[in-house]
Amino acid sequence: MSKRRIIDIVGLALMAVAAVFLVRRVISLDVDMSAILEAKNAALIGAVALVGVVAIMNNAFGWRLCLGLFADRKIPFCPAFSAYAKANVMKYLPGNVGHYAGRQLFGAQMGLGQMDLAMASVMELGYSALAMVLCATVFSAGETLAIIRERVSWGVLLGAGAAMLAVVCALAFLLRKNRYVQSLLKLFKTGRFWGTLALCAALNILGSLVVVSGYVALMGLHTPLEIHMLPRLISANFVAIFAGYIVPGVPGGLGVREAVLTALLSPYIPEKSVLIAAFSSRIAMILTDLLTVPVSGFFAARAKGSKEVKPDETAE
């Protein structure tokens, strides 16, 4: 059995476990899921989805900057946005790596090299992690540490940290003479790389704040929120977003993000409200991904059409 197949199976198993956890909580709490279809909730889902399109456009701009860094040329935004949007929908395919495969496919159609595309995706994963840590620290450092201390054992954290360090060391040893790695190390010494990294992290923070704000707004429809609750909501959301993003094999983080949110927030906020807001937010995210494809296609078509117009045609 191939490694890819094993990852897919593990991911689907994790998604199934998360789904069972969520369904059991919904049943045990007798959550009225019809609240999702109430007029106010449905209207807010639509609004969150529309604003989310702007957030994906923002993230696509960051990806485009990374591509330009590794390809060492200016990448036009509209076709990059279209490729990013179409690939983003593919994250719902089994494996949670469909969007990366999509970027390789649609990016190649733009004339970009496979290694440049892969390095841009790796860089995006890196600054996404950086953005998550920065936001959790700046907006709610105390709350984030409290959540980790209360809900996660230090043994698990130390084990995960040691495993990540071992993987990084192993990759560094195996790839130390690789020409692409050598090129990357040279980039590390340039101000352009660190400037791009900082800008992309800032853009990612803005996009993530849009997603978090949507969840907080949906939560506010179902339970009274006070100012002191916001830091915990923000930190839990950033942890849940990143968990759904990096867990291998889970299509689009389905179930994982919702399960993490429920586990982190239910001791402090009515669990029924947490679940309804989590499911509503997921619906909004799916709508956002679907809406972004035609929006990005429209921009790409307009950009292509403007380039194909001849000078004498514009004069007419």
C-alpha positions as CSV (number, residue, x, y, z in Angstrom):
1,M,0.0,0.0,0.0
2,S,1.4,3.4,-1.0
3,K,2.2,6.1,1.5
4,R,-0.4,8.4,-0.1
5,R,-3.0,5.7,0.4
6,I,-2.1,5.3,4.0
7,I,-2.4,9.0,4.6
8,D,-5.8,9.1,2.9
9,I,-7.0,6.2,5.1
10,V,-5.7,7.8,8.3
11,G,-7.2,11.1,7.4
12,L,-10.6,9.7,6.6
13,A,-10.5,7.7,9.9
14,L,-9.7,11.0,11.8
15,M,-12.6,12.7,10.0
16,A,-14.9,9.8,10.9
17,V,-13.8,10.0,14.6
18,A,-14.4,13.7,14.7
19,A,-17.8,13.3,12.9
20,V,-18.9,10.7,15.5
21,F,-17.8,12.9,18.3
22,L,-19.8,15.8,16.9
23,V,-22.9,13.7,16.1
24,R,-22.9,12.3,19.6
25,R,-22.6,15.7,21.2
26,V,-25.5,17.0,19.0
27,I,-27.7,14.0,20.0
28,S,-26.8,14.1,23.7
29,L,-27.4,17.8,24.0
30,D,-30.6,17.7,21.8
31,V,-29.3,20.5,19.7
32,D,-31.9,22.0,17.4
33,M,-29.9,22.2,14.1
34,S,-32.9,23.9,12.4
35,A,-31.6,27.1,14.0
36,I,-29.0,27.1,11.2
37,L,-31.8,27.7,8.7
38,E,-33.4,30.6,10.7
39,A,-33.6,33.8,8.7
40,K,-31.0,35.7,10.7
41,N,-28.6,32.9,10.8
42,A,-28.9,32.0,7.1
43,A,-28.5,35.7,6.2
44,L,-25.4,36.0,8.3
45,I,-24.0,32.8,6.7
46,G,-24.4,34.4,3.3
47,A,-22.7,37.6,4.5
48,V,-19.8,35.8,6.0
49,A,-19.4,33.8,2.8
50,L,-19.3,36.9,0.7
51,V,-16.7,38.6,2.9
52,G,-14.8,35.3,2.9
53,V,-14.3,35.7,-0.9
54,V,-12.2,38.8,-0.1
55,A,-10.2,36.8,2.4
56,I,-9.4,34.2,-0.2
57,M,-8.4,36.9,-2.6
58,N,-6.1,38.2,0.1
59,N,-4.6,34.8,0.6
60,A,-4.1,34.3,-3.1
61,F,-2.2,37.6,-3.3
62,G,0.2,36.2,-0.6
63,W,0.6,33.0,-2.6
64,R,1.4,35.0,-5.7
65,L,4.1,36.9,-3.9
66,C,5.7,33.6,-2.9
67,L,5.5,32.4,-6.5
68,G,7.2,35.6,-7.7
69,L,10.0,35.0,-5.1
70,F,10.8,31.5,-6.2
71,A,10.2,32.0,-9.9
72,D,12.1,35.2,-9.8
73,R,9.7,37.1,-12.0
74,K,6.5,39.0,-11.6
75,I,3.4,36.8,-11.5
76,P,0.1,38.4,-12.8
77,F,-2.5,38.4,-10.1
78,C,-5.7,37.5,-11.9
79,P,-4.6,34.1,-13.3
80,A,-2.9,33.3,-10.0
81,F,-6.1,34.2,-8.1
82,S,-8.1,31.9,-10.5
83,A,-5.6,29.0,-10.0
84,Y,-5.6,29.5,-6.2
85,A,-9.4,29.5,-6.1
86,K,-9.9,26.4,-8.2
87,A,-7.2,24.6,-6.2
88,N,-8.8,25.6,-3.0
89,V,-12.0,23.7,-3.8
90,M,-9.9,20.6,-4.3
91,K,-9.1,20.5,-0.6
92,Y,-12.4,18.7,-0.1
93,L,-11.1,15.7,-2.0
94,P,-9.8,12.9,0.2
95,G,-6.3,13.6,1.6
96,N,-6.5,17.3,2.5
97,V,-3.7,17.8,0.0
98,G,-5.9,18.2,-3.0
99,H,-5.5,22.0,-3.0
100,Y,-1.7,21.5,-3.2
101,A,-2.1,19.1,-6.1
102,G,-4.4,21.6,-7.7
103,R,-1.9,24.4,-7.4
104,Q,0.7,22.2,-9.1
105,L,-1.8,21.5,-11.9
106,F,-3.3,25.0,-12.4
107,G,0.1,26.7,-11.7
108,A,1.7,24.6,-14.4
109,Q,-0.9,25.9,-16.9
110,M,0.5,29.4,-16.1
111,G,3.9,28.2,-17.2
112,L,5.3,27.9,-13.6
113,G,7.8,25.2,-12.6
114,Q,6.7,22.4,-10.3
115,M,9.4,23.1,-7.8
116,D,8.6,26.8,-7.6
117,L,4.9,25.9,-7.0
118,A,5.9,23.4,-4.3
119,M,8.2,25.8,-2.5
120,A,5.5,28.5,-2.6
121,S,3.1,26.1,-0.9
122,V,5.7,25.2,1.7
123,M,6.3,28.8,2.4
124,E,2.6,29.5,2.7
125,L,2.3,26.7,5.3
126,G,5.2,28.2,7.2
127,Y,3.8,31.7,7.4
128,S,0.4,30.4,8.1
129,A,1.8,28.7,11.2
130,L,3.7,31.9,12.0
131,A,0.5,34.0,11.7
132,M,-1.4,31.6,13.9
133,V,1.2,31.7,16.7
134,L,1.5,35.5,16.4
135,C,-2.3,36.1,16.6
136,A,-2.8,33.6,19.5
137,T,0.1,35.4,21.3
138,V,-0.8,39.0,20.6
139,F,-4.5,38.8,20.9
140,S,-4.8,36.3,23.7
141,A,-1.5,35.0,25.0
142,G,-2.8,34.2,28.5
143,E,-6.0,32.6,27.2
144,T,-4.0,30.4,24.7
145,L,-1.7,29.2,27.4
146,A,-4.7,28.5,29.7
147,I,-6.4,26.5,26.9
148,I,-3.2,24.4,26.3
149,R,-2.6,23.9,30.0
150,E,-6.3,22.9,30.7
151,R,-7.0,20.9,27.6
152,V,-3.7,19.4,26.4
153,S,-1.1,17.4,28.3
154,W,2.5,18.7,28.3
155,G,3.7,15.3,27.4
156,V,1.8,15.4,24.1
157,L,3.2,18.9,23.3
158,L,6.7,17.8,24.1
159,G,6.3,14.7,22.0
160,A,4.9,16.6,19.1
161,G,7.7,19.2,19.3
162,A,10.4,16.5,19.5
163,A,8.8,14.7,16.5
164,M,8.7,17.9,14.4
165,L,12.3,18.7,15.3
166,A,13.4,15.2,14.3
167,V,11.6,15.5,11.0
168,V,13.2,18.9,10.3
169,C,16.7,17.6,11.2
170,A,16.2,14.5,9.0
171,L,15.1,16.6,6.1
172,A,18.0,19.0,6.5
173,F,20.5,16.1,6.5
174,L,18.9,14.3,3.5
175,L,18.5,17.5,1.4
176,R,21.6,19.4,2.4
177,K,23.2,19.0,-1.0
178,N,20.0,19.4,-3.0
179,R,20.3,22.3,-5.5
180,Y,16.8,23.6,-4.7
181,V,17.7,23.6,-1.0
182,Q,20.9,25.4,-1.8
183,S,18.9,28.1,-3.7
184,L,16.5,28.4,-0.8
185,L,19.4,28.9,1.7
186,K,20.7,31.7,-0.5
187,L,17.2,33.3,-0.5
188,F,17.2,33.2,3.3
189,K,20.1,35.6,3.2
190,T,18.2,38.2,1.3
191,G,16.0,41.0,2.6
192,R,13.5,40.3,-0.2
193,F,12.7,36.8,1.3
194,W,12.1,38.1,4.9
195,G,10.2,41.1,3.6
196,T,7.9,38.8,1.5
197,L,7.6,36.5,4.5
198,A,6.5,39.3,6.8
199,L,4.0,40.7,4.3
200,C,2.5,37.3,3.6
201,A,2.2,36.6,7.3
202,A,0.4,40.0,7.7
203,L,-1.9,39.2,4.9
204,N,-2.6,35.7,6.3
205,I,-3.5,37.3,9.7
206,L,-6.0,39.6,8.0
207,G,-7.6,36.6,6.2
208,S,-7.7,34.6,9.4
209,L,-9.3,37.5,11.3
210,V,-12.1,37.6,8.7
211,V,-12.8,33.9,9.3
212,V,-12.6,34.3,13.1
213,S,-14.9,37.4,13.0
214,G,-17.5,35.4,11.0
215,Y,-17.5,32.7,13.7
216,V,-17.8,35.2,16.5
217,A,-20.7,36.9,14.7
218,L,-22.5,33.6,14.2
219,M,-21.9,32.7,17.9
220,G,-23.3,36.0,19.0
221,L,-26.6,35.2,17.4
222,H,-27.1,32.2,19.7
223,T,-25.5,33.2,23.0
224,P,-24.7,36.6,24.7
225,L,-21.1,37.4,24.3
226,E,-19.1,39.7,26.6
227,I,-15.7,41.3,26.0
228,H,-13.8,39.1,28.3
229,M,-14.9,36.0,26.2
230,L,-13.4,37.3,23.0
231,P,-9.7,36.4,23.7
232,R,-10.7,32.8,24.3
233,L,-12.9,32.7,21.2
234,I,-10.0,34.2,19.1
235,S,-7.3,31.9,20.4
236,A,-9.5,28.7,20.1
237,N,-10.4,29.7,16.5
238,F,-6.8,30.1,15.4
239,V,-5.8,26.8,16.9
240,A,-8.8,25.1,15.3
241,I,-8.2,26.7,11.9
242,F,-4.6,25.5,11.9
243,A,-5.4,22.1,13.2
244,G,-7.9,21.6,10.3
245,Y,-5.3,22.9,7.9
246,I,-2.4,20.7,8.8
247,V,-4.0,17.4,9.9
248,P,-3.0,15.0,7.0
249,G,-5.7,13.2,5.1
250,V,-8.7,15.1,6.3
251,P,-10.6,16.7,3.3
252,G,-10.8,20.4,4.0
253,G,-10.3,19.8,7.8
254,L,-14.0,18.7,7.8
255,G,-15.0,17.7,11.3
256,V,-11.5,18.4,12.8
257,R,-11.9,22.2,13.1
258,E,-15.4,21.8,14.5
259,A,-14.3,19.1,17.0
260,V,-11.4,21.2,18.2
261,L,-13.6,24.3,18.6
262,T,-16.1,22.2,20.6
263,A,-13.4,20.7,22.8
264,L,-11.8,24.1,23.5
265,L,-14.8,26.2,24.0
266,S,-17.5,24.0,25.5
267,P,-16.3,24.3,29.1
268,Y,-16.8,28.1,29.0
269,I,-19.6,28.8,26.4
270,P,-22.9,26.8,26.1
271,E,-22.0,23.9,23.9
272,K,-25.2,24.1,21.8
273,S,-24.2,27.6,20.7
274,V,-20.6,26.4,20.0
275,L,-21.9,23.6,17.8
276,I,-24.5,25.7,15.9
277,A,-21.9,28.4,15.2
278,A,-19.3,25.8,14.2
279,F,-21.6,24.2,11.7
280,S,-22.8,27.5,10.4
281,S,-19.3,28.7,9.9
282,R,-18.4,25.5,8.0
283,I,-21.3,26.1,5.6
284,A,-20.1,29.7,5.1
285,M,-16.6,28.5,4.4
286,I,-17.8,26.0,1.8
287,L,-20.0,28.6,0.1
288,T,-17.0,31.0,0.1
289,D,-14.8,28.4,-1.6
290,L,-17.5,27.7,-4.3
291,L,-18.3,31.4,-4.8
292,T,-14.6,32.3,-5.2
293,V,-14.2,30.1,-8.3
294,P,-16.5,32.1,-10.6
295,V,-15.4,35.4,-9.1
296,S,-11.8,34.6,-9.8
297,G,-12.7,33.3,-13.2
298,F,-14.4,36.6,-14.1
299,F,-11.3,38.6,-13.1
300,A,-9.1,36.2,-15.1
301,A,-11.3,36.5,-18.2
302,R,-11.4,40.3,-17.9
303,A,-7.6,40.5,-17.6
304,K,-7.1,38.1,-20.6
305,G,-9.6,40.0,-22.7
306,S,-7.9,43.3,-22.0
307,K,-4.6,41.9,-23.2
308,E,-6.1,40.5,-26.4
309,V,-7.5,43.8,-27.5
310,K,-5.4,45.4,-30.2
311,P,-4.3,49.1,-30.0
312,D,-6.4,50.1,-33.1
313,E,-9.5,48.4,-31.5
314,T,-9.1,50.5,-28.4
315,A,-9.0,53.6,-30.5
316,E,-12.4,52.7,-32.1
